[in-house]
Amino acid sequence: MARCEDRRVSIRVALIYDAVYPYVTGGGERRNYAIAAAAGKDHHIALYGLNYWRKDPSRRLPHCTYVPVARAVPLYTRSGRRSLLEPFIFAFGLFWALLRSREDVWDIASFPYVAVPVARLLSILKRRPLIVTWLEYWGDYWYEYLGPAGIVGKLLEALALRCSPRIVAISDFTKRRLVAAGAAEDRITVVPNGVDIARISAAPASAEPTDLVYVGRLIAHKQVHLLIEALRCLRELRPGATLLVIGDGPERGNLERLAETLGMRESVRFAGQLRSLEEVYAHLKSSRVMVLPSKREGFGTVVLEAWACGIPVVVCDEPENAAVELIDSPLKGRVVASHPASIAAACAELLAGGSSERRDRLQAAAARYDWETISAQVLRVYSTSLRAGDHDVPGGSLPRTGPTDSPAAPSRTWKTVNPSLE
C-alpha cells in the first residue's frame, strides 16, 4: 500500500459523494472539488459520484479521474427536501464501484447515510482505510425536518456514525455534536472548509453596488424571508437601502411575492443562479454587508467568501447553525436573533462602520482558510490513516489540526444584544 509522508509522495484517494461540483453547487461537493483541485497536482484523486458529467464532460478537473457510481437522478423533491430514493440508488451503485476501486484511501461524505455502511463493509473486505467526512450532524433535528418519520433519518444517521472508523468534522460545532452522539473524541479530526483566495482576488467588483447581499439556495431553512422583512426595517433608517438575492430554489416565488407585498419590489433584486463563482465574487465585492439568516448551516463557507471579498456577515443565532462560531469578533460581523428588527439593527451598525482597514483585515482573516492550506491538512489525515493501516480498527487517534493549526475554533461569538430597532 502506498504511503504519503508529505506532498512529494503520491497517494491514491477516492473522494466519495453523490453530488459532484460544478454540476451541483452545495458545500460538500465544492469541498471535494477544491481538495481535488489542490491535491490532484501531486496525488491521484478519483471523484466518485452520480454521473452528472455525462452530458458535459468539459467541466471536469483535467488531472482527476471521475468514477460514475450511478446515473444522475434528482437530489431534491419539488418542496426542496432531499429525495428519499436517491440515497439508495447511490449506495447500491457504490457497492459495485468500490469493488473495483484501486485507490489507497477512501474519504466518503457522511450523507447520504446509507452509503456509509456500504463503504465500511467494503473497506474491511478490501483492507482500505476509510475516513468519513461529517459535514453536519442532525440528531433530533430530523423530527423537525420530517415529523414522526424523522426517526428513520435519525437511525440511519446513528448507523453511519457507528460505521465511521475515522472522522473528519468540518467544524468544532459538528465535532461536539458527534461526541455527544457517542463518537470517540480521538477518532475525530477537525478540518474546516476553505476558499480559493487567488480566484477571489482576481475577480473584479461588479459595477452594480448594493447594500445587503444574500448568497445561497432559496429554501425554507435559509429563512430569507427574515432578510426581506429586515430590509423594510432598515429602510426606516436608510431609505435607499437595497438588497441583492443570489441563488434559486423552491421558495423564490414566495419571496418575490413577499417583496411585492411589502412594497419593496424595486429595492430587492433577485439575480437567480449565476453562471460562475466569479460573478458571485464580483457582486460580493460591490456589496457592503452579507446576511446569512439560515436556521441550519453545517459550516458556512459563504461567510469565508464574504470576508475574502472584504465584507462582514450577519448570521442568526440558531442551535443548528455552525456559522455562528465563525463570527468570533465584531470585525467579522454580528450574531443576532432570528428576527427582522435584530437583523436590521446589526446591518445598520455594520453599514455605518465600513472602512478600507476593515476590508483588509477581513481579507487577511479569510486567507487562513485558503484551500492549499486546508487540502494539506486533509492529506495529513490520509497519511496518518495509511501509516496506521487502520482499515479494520474501530478506534485509535489522529492528530488534530485545530485549533492551534486550524482556523476552525473561535474563542467566542460576537452577538448583538438588545438591538436598537427592537
N, C-alpha and C positions, 0 to 999 in steps of 0.2 A: 504494500500500500504506500502511496506517495506521502511524503511528509513536507510540511511547509514551516521552516524555521523563520523565514521572512519573505518579503515580496520577490526575492531573487529565485526562489524555488517554487516552481509551478505546481498547483494542485488543481484537481478537477472538482467543480462544485455544481450541484444541482439546486437551483432556486425554484421552489415549487409553490405555485399559487394559481387558482383557477383563472383569475383576471390578469391580463397582460397589457402593460403600458407600451405605446400610447393609444392602443385601441380602446382601453378602458382607463379612466383617469383618476382613480382613487388613490389614497395614500399608500396602501400596501403594494400595489403594482408599481407605483412610482418609486418606492423604496427599492424593490428588486431591480428595476431598470437602472437606477442610479448606481447601485452596488455593482451590477454587471458592467456598466459603462466604465466605472473607475477601476475595478479589479480585473476586468477582462483583458486589459493590456498585458498583464503578466501571468494570468491564470486562465484556465479553460472554464468558462461559465456556460452552463446549459440552463435555459429558461423553460420550465415545464408549465403548460397551461392549456386552456381551451384554444382551439385553433382559430384565433381571431385574425391571424396574419395571412390566411389562405388567399383572400381576395386582394390583399395589398401587402406583399412581402417587402416592398421597398422601405417600409418604416421600421424594419428590424435593425438591431445593432449589428454592424458588419462582422465583428470579431466574436460573436456569441452563437451558440447552437440553440435552435428553437425546437422543442420536442412537443408535438401535438398529443395531448392526453385524450381529448375527445373533440367532437365538433363544437363549434361555438353555439351556445344557447343563451337566451336572455337570463341575465343575473337577477333582474328585478321584475316584480309584477307592476301593473299599472298604478297601484297605490304607492309605489316607492319602496315596498318591502322586498327583502331578498326572496327569491324563488325557493320553494321547498324541494323541488325536483332536481334542480341543477346540481346541488352538492353530491347527490347520489350518482348522477351521471359522471361527475368529475372523479369521485372516489373509485368507481368501477374501472374507468379508463386508466386511472393512476396505477392500479394494481399491475396491469399489463405493461405499462410504460416503465415502471420501476423494476420489473423483472428483467428488462433489457438494459437497465442503466449500467453505465461503466464509470460513473463519477465516484470520487473518493469519499465525499461527504455530502449529505443531503440536508438542506435547510428548507423546511416547509412552514408556510403560514398556518397559524392555529385554526383559521377559518377558511373554508368550510370544515367544521369539526370532524365529519365522518371520514375525511381523507386522512386524518392524523393516525387513527388506529391501523389503517391500511399501510401507511408508510412505516409505522413502528414494527408491524409484523414482518414486512419485507426487510427492514434494516437488520433485524435479528437473523433472518434466514440468509441474507447476503452479507452479513457482517459489515455493515456500513454504519458509521457514526451518524446519528440523527439529531438535528437541532430543530426545535420548534420555536418559531418567532411569534410571540404573542403581541398582537397589535393593541388589544384591549381585552378585558375580562368583564363579562356582563353580570354573571351571578343572578341575583334576584331581579335585575332589570328585564330579564326575559318575560316576566309576568306582565310588566307594563307594555312590552312590545307585542306580545301575542295573547295576553289574557291567560286563562287557565291552561291553554295549550303550551304556554311558555315552559311548563315542566319538562317538555321534550327537549327544548333547546338547552335548558339548564343541565339536564342529564347528559346530553351529548357533549356539552362543554366540559363537564366534570370528567367524562371518559377521555376526552382529548388531553386534559391536563394529566391524567394518570398515565397516558401514553407519551408523555414528554420527558425523555430521559435527560436532555439538556435544553435549557430555555434561554432565549434572548427576549427580554422585555424591552419595549421601545421607550419606556419611561419608568421612573421610580414609582409613579402613581400606579401603573399596571403591576409592577413588581409587588408592591404592598398588597394589592388585591389577590394576586396569585398566592402569596404566602398565607394570607388569611383564609384562602380556599384549600390550603393543605399542602402546597408545594414547598419543598425544602429550599430554604434560602440559598444554600450553597450550590444549588443547581441552576441558579439564575444569574445571568449577566445582563446588565443594562447597557444597551447601545441605542442611542436616540436616532430619530430620523435626521436628515440633513438637507442642505440646499446647495445648489450649483452656483457658487459665488461668481465665478468667471462669466457664466451665462447671464446672470442677473446684471452684473456690472456693465456688460456690453449692450444691454437693451436701452435704447433711448427713451426718454419720457414722452408720454402722449401729449399731443397739442390740445387735448380736451381736459382741462383741470376739473376736479370735483372735490368736495369737502370730505365726504364719507364714502367708503367703498366696502362692499362685501364680495368675497370670492368663495364659491362652493356650490354644492348641489342644492336645489330648491326642493327640499323635502321637510317633512313636519318637524323632525327633531332639531333642525337647524334654526328654528324659531325666527326666521327672517321677518315675520310679521311684527315682532317686537321692534326691530330696527326701523321699519317704516313708520310705526306709531311714534317711535322716539324722534324721528325727523320732524314730525309735527310739533313736538315739544321744543325741540332745538330751534325751530324757526320762530318761536316766540322771542328768543334772544337774538338769533341771527336770521333775519327774514330771508336772506338769499341763500341759505344753506342747501346743498344738493347732495344727492346720493346716487351712486352707480352700483348696480347689482350685476355681478358677473357670474354666470352659471345658468343651468337649466334644470328642470325636474318637474314632477307632477304638481307641485304647489305654485308654479309660475302663474297660472290663470287666476288663482285665488289672490295672490299677492298683487297682481296688476289691478284687480278689481278693488282691493283694499286701498291702494294708492289713489285710485279714481274716487272712491267714496270719501276719502279724507281730503279731497281737493288738492292733491299733490302730484297729479299725473305729470305735470311739467317739471317737477323737482326731482322725480325719481326716474332714472333711465335704466331699462333692462337691456343689457348687452347680449344676453344669451351665452351659449358656449362659444368661446373664442377659438380661433383656429390654431393658435400656438401659445406656448408659455411666454414667448417674447411679448405678445400682445398683452397678456395678463400683467407682466412686469412693467410694461410701459404705462398701463393705467394705474398700477400701484404707485409708481414714481410720480405721477401727476396728481395723486390724491394726498390728503393731509392726515387722515386717520382711518384705519381699518377697524371694522367691527365684526366680531365673530360671536353672535349671540347663541351659539349651539347649546343644546341641553346635554349633548354627549359628544366627546371627541376622544379618540384613543391617544392622540398626541397633539396635533395642531400644527402641521408643517407650514401651513399658510401664514402662521404667526412669524415664523423664521423668515419666510419670503418677504413679508411686510417689513420686518426690521432691515433686511438686506437692501430693500428699496428706500430705507430711511424714514419709515413712518411707524408710530406707535399703534398699539392694538387694544381695543376694549373687548373683554371676554366676560361671559356670565358665570357667576358663582353657582355652579351646579355640581352635585355629588358625582356625576358620571363624566365630568369634563376635565380631562387631563391637561388641557391647555391652560387652565388656571395656574398650574405650577410653573409655567414659563414666565409669567409676569411677576418677577421677583424684585422689581424696583419700580419707582414712579417713572423712570426714564422709559421703560419698555411698554407702559400702558396702564390700564386700570382693570380691576376685577370688581364687578358690580352685580347687584341683584338683577334677576330676570324681570325687569320692569322698565317700561318705556322712559319714565322720568329719570330713573337711575342711569340708564344708558345715555340719555340726552345730556345729563349733568356732566358725566365723565367726558363725553365728546366735546362739550363746550369748554371744559378745562383744558383739554389737550389742544384744541384748535387755537386757544389763546396763548399757548406756550411754545409754539413752533420756533425752531432756530436751526441754523446750519450746524451748530455744535451738536445738537440732539441728533440730527441726521447722521453725522459722522460716528457718533457713539453707538447708535443703533446698528449701523453697518458693521462696526467692529464686533459688537455682540453676536451678530449673525455669522461672522467669519469663523467663529469657533466651531460651527456646525457644518463646515464645508464637507462635501461628500468624499473628498480624498481622505480626510481625517477619519470620517465615520467608517468608510469601507476598510481602512486599515485596522480599525477596532474589530470589525466583523471577521476579518481574516485571521486575527489573533485567536478568536473563539474557535474558528475552524482548525487552526493549527494545534491548539491545545487538545481539542477533541480527537484529532488524528494521533497525536503523540500518546494520548491516554488509551487509545484503542477501545473507546467506550461504547462500542456498538451494542453490547448486551448488559451494561451496568446501569441499574436504576438510579443510583445516587452518585456522589462524587462532588468535586468542587471545580470551579472555573475562576480564573482571575477576573475581578470586577473592573470594568473600565470607567465607572463613575463612583463617587462624584469627583475624585481628585483628577482623574484622567479624562473624564467625560463631562460635557456641559449639561448633563441631564438632571442634576439635582440642585434645585434652588433652595436657598435658606428660608425664604418666606414668600408669600404672595402679597402684592400691593393692592389693597382693597379700598374702594371709595365708600365711606360710611356716611350715612345721613346726607346724601347729595342735596344740593341747594334747590333742585327742582321738585323734590318730593314734598 
